[in-house]
Amino acid sequence: MAGGKSSAPVAKAEPAVFKWTPASPVKWTRTLQLTIEQKVALKPEVKDFVPYLMIYEADKSDWEKKSLEEDKKLQPVLAIHGAFDDEGNFSVSKIIPMLEPDYSCMFELKITGVSGSSLQLKDKDGKDIAKLEVNLPRIDADDTWQLDLALRSSKKYERCQDRVVLTVELPELLKKPANYKDDRFGPDSNEDKYKKFIQPGARKSFDYLYIHSCCAAGKPLATWLDYPNVLETLLEYKCGPHFFIDREGYIHHVLRNALCAKHAGDVDSSRARGNQASLGIEMLGLLDDLSIALMLCRELVALAKKPPSPSAGSTTPKTTKALKDIVGFLCHESKKKKKYTSRTGKMIDAMASKYKDADFSGLTEIWIPPDRNSWPKALGYYGVPGEAANASIQALYWNALKSTAAGDTYPLKVANKKSVKVTSGTCKCVASKGVDLDAKAEDITLCRMAKDEELPCEIDGGNIYADVPVADITQYVNDLLEGALKVSEKRKPDIEKLEILMALSDENYKKLLGYTDAQYASLADLAQALQRIYRFKRILSHHYAAKKRKRDPGGYFDWDKFLSHEYLADVRMLNKFKWEPTDPKRKPLGFAERNDAGVWGG
């Protein structure tokens, strides 16, 4: 830690004139009071000598090993100027704070003389003051404040008087301490409980606070955000943060802050530093590839099962494009992506004249990141959404065509004329595996003829059109959709099927989305408490620091809601964290742009 330059040597051991009370270790509290006591009288050896006491925040090394140069590892906190009278009693002439007030941890300081009586305190201009509050600097990497008290002597050197070690417990700083759960230690109170989360190596700083998101993908869908499952999952991966915030807003402190956690990994060094310079908070929530795909699938399938009534209206190009983008998003990881996007694109264009924009508003209002193609492969989608997207659009497409049926049948083109035998206005399937029956204009298969099945038909332009019962086409389309929902994907140890998603109650489904008000409140509470102790340079998302490989906490993390929370009021007063929710030019603007949000602070 840097202080001012000085050529004065450091004193070796000499009897202490001043001592701290109480003695170390001391737990910091909001009402902490420390006293500097003059223990022995000290008559000045030089006439007109003006002594002063210095309070430094230091590291653990011995005073004799410190130098007083710029890198002396002593950060000046307070200078107490004064004088000794002829009897050796100290009095205060002025007190000069060396740190700017910044809503950090503070303590009240008193000074007593040899007789035990309190000395009159002064401000930096020498005026009497009734109370002195001292700002503490950023805490050391070992999670303690080491306050060294030194005396500038007549021999023109500083000599160490005493040291007090301060520790701090987070509940003292939280607005809602009842939400704090200390889970750092095992049965032996000195043993770290979650050693799998520890990154080997010494901590370098507390410059950054990371916000992550995590879930228990691989467990049953309804339990993805249950804290015990999430904890178990991260232990299996041998990586984790210092804190978890669960859906009820409880803060689970799982690793001592002095330790480096395996939470950030490789990051862009031009934006941030990694595990040895940061703390990590995991919010229980879903990443974009999981959450957005779940929302789109649930809404699209529900729409396909209960389609809107076709009308004489028409969807705008904006809605048509949005529907194609939705299919593209859901088919992104499918091996059939090209086939499905081409097929559904034709159906979306064909049915545009039968629907209105409002029919799809619940679907198109779901935000889709525009940079999906640049995403790294992260957790992947739940189940096989490409199949469901294809089948859902087909159901909506058929619903539009059905409205044009003249009666109980609808003409479909026989895909392979050699598969049927036409006799007197009737076609009979002669193919052992049956034959597809397609929509006339788009060649979309909407039904199949089984071997030996007969249907009325017409021949037009060299093509054979079978008159298929509307009910049969509807059944075929519905079966296709139900079959798509049953397609399974294994994510050890669970088997994922979209029918499980569709079977969730609305209440349980909504529990998987976004982040809860309780989580935002606890995140704001925790962030401000930690800022008081560590004075972070930046609070940032994992996505911002490692954009090429991470998305968390995701596009549905509401930065404005987090930053505007009342529990962050003190942090917003700091110059480098200035932010007003009503300012349209608020910085960084990225907080209002969900796909590239993520850094707060200078």
N, C-alpha and C positions, 0 to 999 in steps of 0.2 A: 504494500500500500504506500502510496507516495505522500510525502509531507513536504514542508518547505526545506530549503537547503540550509545547512548549518555546518560550521567547521568545528564546533565544540566536540570534545571527546566525550565518550560515555563513561560515567563514573563506575568504579568497581564498588564492591559491597561496603557500605557505610551505614551507621545506625540510622533508622528511619525516623523522620520527624513527624510525618503524617501517615495515617492509616485509614483504610476503608472500613466502614461499618454498614451492614453486617459483613462478615467474612465469607469467602467463597465456599461452595458455589451458591449462587443466588438465582432463584427463578424470577424471570421478569413477569410483572403483572401491570395492569393499567394504573395501579396506585403505588407502584414501586417508589420507595424513597431510599436513597443512598446518602451516607454522610461521610465527609472527610473530617477526621478528627486530628487535631494537633496533639501529639502524644508527649512531646518534650519541647522545652523552650530552646530557642536557637538564636543566640546573639550574633549579629552580623560582625564579620571580621574586617570588613572594609567600610569606611565611611561613605554615606550616601548610596549604599548598595540597595537596589530595588529588586527583590526576588519575585519570582512568579511560579505558580504551580501549573503544570500541563497535564491534561488528561489525554492519553493516546488510546486508540484502539489498535491492538497489536496482535501478532500471532503468538503461538505457544512457545517459541524459542526463548532462551534465557536473555534477560536484559543485556548482559555482558556481550552477547553475540550480535546485538543489533548495532547498526551504524546510524549516524544522524545525517546521512546524505539523502539524496532525493529518493532512493529506493530502500530506505531504512526500515521498511516494514512497520512503520509507526504512522498511523493516520491521526493527525491532530483533531481533537474533538472540542476542547475547551481550554482557554488560557485564563488563569486567575492571577491577576496582578495584585500585589500588596506590599506590606512592609513588616519588619520585626521591630518592636520597640526595644528600649534598653533592657527590659526584663526578658526579652526573647519571645514575646507573644505576637502572633501573626494577626494582621488585620487586612481586610480586602479593600482595594482602591478601585478596581474595575474588573469586570468579567467579560471576556470576548468570545462569543461562539465562533467556532471554526467551520461549522456545517450550516448549510442553508436549511431552514425548516421545510420539510417535504412530507408531512403526514406519516413519518416513520414511527418506530417505537421510541418512546421517551421515558425519562425518569425524573423525579424531583430530586434536586441536590441541596443538601444543607452542609454547612461548614461550622465546626465547633472549635473553640480554643482549648488551651491546656486546662483551663478550669472546668471545661465541659459546657460552658454557656455558648449559645448560638452566636455566630458572628453576623454582622450586618452585611447583607448581600448587595451588590451594586450591578448596574447594567454597564454596557460598553462605554457609556459616557460618564460613568462614575456616580450616577444618581441612585439613590436608595430604591430597592425593590423588595417586595414582600415575599416573592416566590420565584424560584429559578427552575425552569424545565429544560432538560438537556436532550437534544436529538441524538439518537444512536445512529451510527453509520450502517452500511450493509454488513450483515453478519459474516463471519469467517466461513471458510469451506468446511470446517469441522462443526459448524452449526452452533458456535458459541461466540459471545463477545468477550474479549480479553481487554479489560480496561486497566492500563498501566498509569499510575500516578507518579509524576516525576517532579523534582524540584530543581530549579535553576539556582546554583549556589554561587557563593562569592568566589569560588575557585574557577568560575567560568565554565563549568560543565553541569550537565544534568545528571542527577542521580535518582535512580529508581527508589520510590518510597514503598509502594505496595501495588498489588494487583488484585482485582476482583473479577471473577469469571461469572458471566451471566448466561443463563440458558432460557429458552422460551418454549412454552407449550401452546400449540395452535388454539385450543379452546379459549384461551385468554383473549384472543384477537377476533374471534368469530362473532358475528351478530347473533347467530343461532348455534351456540355450542352444543346443544342437545343433538344436532345432526352429525356430530363428529364421532366416528368409531375408530378407536386406536387398535389396529390389528397388526402392528409391526413386529411383535415379539411372540415367541413360542412359550412353552411352559416355564422354561428358564428365562426370566425377564431380560437377561442380557444377550439372548440368542436371537438373531434375525430369523423371522418365521419363513419368509419367502426368498430363500437364497437364490432360487432360479431366476429371480428378477434382477440380481445384482450384476452390474457391468464391472469387471475387474479394472483396477487402475484408480489413481487418485483424482479427486475432484479438482477442477481448475477454477471454476467460478459458478455463480448463480445468475448468469446474464439473461437467460431465456426461460420463459414459462410456456410449455407446449400444451395445446388442447388437441386431444385425440378422440376417436370413437371406437368402440369395440362391441362385439356381440358373440354369442356362443353358436355360431354357424356350425352345423354338424350335430347339434342337439335337436329335439323336436321343435318345430317352428314356433309354437306358442310360448316356448321357454327360452328363446334366443336371448332375451334381455333380462333373465333372472340372474341376479348377481352371483350366486354360488356357481351356476353353470359358466358364466363368463370368466370367473376367477379360475375355475378348473381348466377351461380351454386355454387361457393364456399361460397357465403353468405347464400345460402340455407342450406349448410352443416355446417355453423357456424365455419369455420376454414379457415385460410388464412395466407399469409406471410407479410413481410414488403414491398416487391417489386414484381411486375410482369414485365416481358419483353415480349412484344408482337411480332408477326411475322415480323413487320416492324422495330423492334429494339427500339421501344419507351419504356422507363423505367417509369413505373407507381409506384410512391411512395405512398402507401396507409396507412401506419401506422408509427407513430413516432418510431424511433429506440430505444428510451429509454423504450418503452413498450415491454412486452413479447407478441409474436404472437403465435397463435395456428397453428404451422406449422410442428413441428418435432414429437410431441407426445412421446410415449415410445421408448427409444433407448437403445442400448447396452452400458451400462455404462463403459465398458472397452475400448470403441472406441470413445465415445463422450458424451456430455451432451445435454439436451433438450432445451425446449423453454426459460428457464430463463438464458441460457448462450449462446444464439445464435441469429443470424439474418437469415432470410429466403428469398430466391429469387425463384419465380415460373417462369419457362420458359414455354411459351405456346407451348405444344407439346404432343405427344401421348406416353403413357406407352407401354411397350413391348407387353402385351397381346392384346392391341388394334392395335398398328402399325404393328407388324409383321403379325398378322392374316389378316389385310387388304391387305398387300402387297402380301402375299401368295395366298389369295383368288382371288384377281384381276388378278394376273399372271396366276394362274392355270385355272380359268374359261375362260380367253381369249385364252389360249392354247387349251382348250377343244373345244371351238367354232370354232377355226381355227387351227385344228391339223396339225402337220407336215406330210409330205408325208412319208409313211413307206418305208424302204429301206432294203438292205441286211446287214446293219451294226448291231451293238449290243451295248447296254449300258453296261458300266462297273459296277462291283459290287458297286463301290462308288456311282454312280448315282442312281442305284436301291435302295440302302439303303437311300440315300437322299430323294427320292420320298416317301418312306415308313415313314421316319421321318416327312416329311411335313404333310402327312395325319394324323400321330399320334398327331402332334402339333394341327392341326385344329380340330381334334375329341376329344381333351383332356377333354373338359367340356360336351361332348355329352353322354347321357344315352346309346347310341348305339355304344359307342367307340369300344368295343370288336368286335361287329359284323362288323363294318365298316373297322377297321384295318385288320381283317382277310380277308374280302371280297376283299378289294383293294390290299392287299398284294399278293393274287393269281393273280389278273389282272396285277399288275406291273411285276411280274415274267414272266407271259405269254407273255406280249408285249415287253419284253426286247430285243428279237431278231429282232424286227421290227423297232427299233429306234436307234439313235446315241446320245451320251452324249450332243452334241451340240444342239440337238432338245430341251433340257430342261435347257440349261445354264441360261436363264433369270430367271428361277424358282429356280434352285439349288444354284444360287449365292446369294440368299436372306439368310442372316445369321439367324440361329435358335439357341437360347440358349440351351446348353446341359443339363441344370438343370431344365427343365420345370416341372418335377414331384415334385420338392421341392418348387415351387412357392406358395405363399399364394393366396387365391381367392381375387383378387382385383376388377378392373372394369369389367373384363370379355370380351369376344369377341363381335364384332359387328355382329348382326344377328345370323344365325345358320350355321356356316361354315362347320360343320361336314357333313351335308346333301350335300352341294355344293362340298365338296372334294370327297365324294363317287360318285356322279353323274359325276363329271369332269373326274375322273379316268376311269369310265365306258365308257365315250365318247371316250377317247383316246384308250382304250382297243378295243372297237368296230372298231375304225378307223384302227387299226392294223389287226384285223380279216377280215375286209371287203376287204383288199388288196389281200386276198387269195381266194375270191369268184370266182367260175368258170364262173358265168354268172350273171343274175339279181336276183338270189335267193341265200340264204345261209341256210344250214341245222342246225336247232336248235332242241334240245331234248325236247320232251313233258314231263314236270315235273311230271305229274300224268297221267299214262296211262288210268286210269278209267274215266278220263275227256273227252276222245275222243272215237269215233267209227271209226274203219278203214274198208274201203270198196274199193277194187280194186285200191290200191295205193293212196287212198285219205283218209285223216282223217278229221272228223267233230267233233267240240267241242259240247259236250252234257251237260257240267257243266253250271249251271245258272250264276255263277260268272266268267266264263271263266277259262283259264288255262295258267300257265307260260310256256314260251319257253326259254330253257337255252342253253348256250354254252356247247359243248360236253365235253371238258376236265375240265373246272373249275366250271361248274354248276352255271354260272352267268346268271341271267335272263336278256334277251335282247329284249324280246317282249312278247306279250300276244295274245292268241286267244280268241275272243269273242264267246259267245254262238251262235251256228249254223254256225259259220264261218268254211269254208272248205279250206284245203291246200293239195297240193301233199305231199306224205310222203314215207319214206322207213323204214323198220324194220331191225335193226342191233344189234345183241347180246341181243335180248330181249327188246331193247329200240326203241321207235318210234321217228323218226326224220322228222319234217315237213320242207318242202322247203319254206322258208319265203322270200318274196320280200325284197331285200336289202333296198329299199326305206322305207318299213314299219319299219324295224329294226332301221334305221337311225332316222325316225320320233319319234319312241318310246324313243330312247336314248336322243334325243334332248328335247323332252317333259319332260323327267325325270329331265334333267338339268335345264330347265326353271322353272319347278315346285319347285326345290330345292332353286332357287334364290328368289322365292316368299314366302318361309316359313318365317314367321314373329316372331320377339321377341320383347316384350314390355320393354322398358327402359323409365320409366315415364319422361316426358309426351309423348315421341316419340315412334313410331313403327319402328323397324329396319328390313330392308330386304336387302339382298345382291344385288338385282336387282338395288337398289338405288346406291350402290357402283359402279356397272358396268356401270350405266348410266352417271356417272360423266365424264366430259371432262378430258383429260389428264392434262390440266392446273390446273383444280380445284382439281384433285386427288393428284397431286404432291405437292400442297399446304399443304396437311395433313402430309407429310412425313418429318421425321428428324427435323432439326432445320436450320434456315436460316443464311446466312452469317451476316446479320444485327443483329441477335440475339447473335451470338458468339461475335461480335464486342462490343455490348453493355454490355454483361456479363463481358467481359474482362475489359472494361472501368469502370464499376460499381465495380467489385471486387477489382481493384487496388485502386480506390478512397476510398472505405470502409477500405481497408487494411491500408492506410495511417492514418486513424482516429483511428481504433480499434485494429490494430496489432493482428489479429487473430492467434490462435495457428494452426488451420487447416481450409482448405477449402475442403468441402466434399459433397458427394452425400447422399441423404436420404437413398438410398439402402445400402451404407456402414455403416451408423449409426444404421439402423433398418433392417438388412438383412432378418430376418425371416418374415417380413410383408410388405416390401416396395421394389419397383424396380426402382423408378425414380432417375435420369432423363432418365434411360433406356439404353439398349445396343446400340441404334443408336445415342446416344449423343457422339460426337467426342471429347474425352478428349484432344488428341494431338492437334487438331485444336484450342481448347480453350486455352490451356496452351502456345502454341507457338505464340499466337496473339501479335502483336507489342504493344498493350495497356497494356500488363502485363510485359513489359520489366523491370521495376523497381522492381516489386515483385520477379521476377526470379533472381535478384541480391542478395536477402537476403539468408543467409546461410541455413535456414530451408526450403526455397522454391527454392533451386537450381534445375534447370531443363534445359536441352539442347535437342531440338528436334532431333538433329543429333546423339546423343549418344545412341547406341544400348543397353546400360546398364542403361538407364535413370531410375530414381526412382520416384515413385513406378512403377514397371513393369505392375501393374494392369491397368494403363492407356491404354495399348495396348491390354488388354484382356477384351473385352467388357462386358462379363457377370459378372465380379467381379471388375469393376473399381470403383474408388470413393474417394480417400483421397489424399490430397496434403498438405504437411507441416509436421513439426516435432512434 
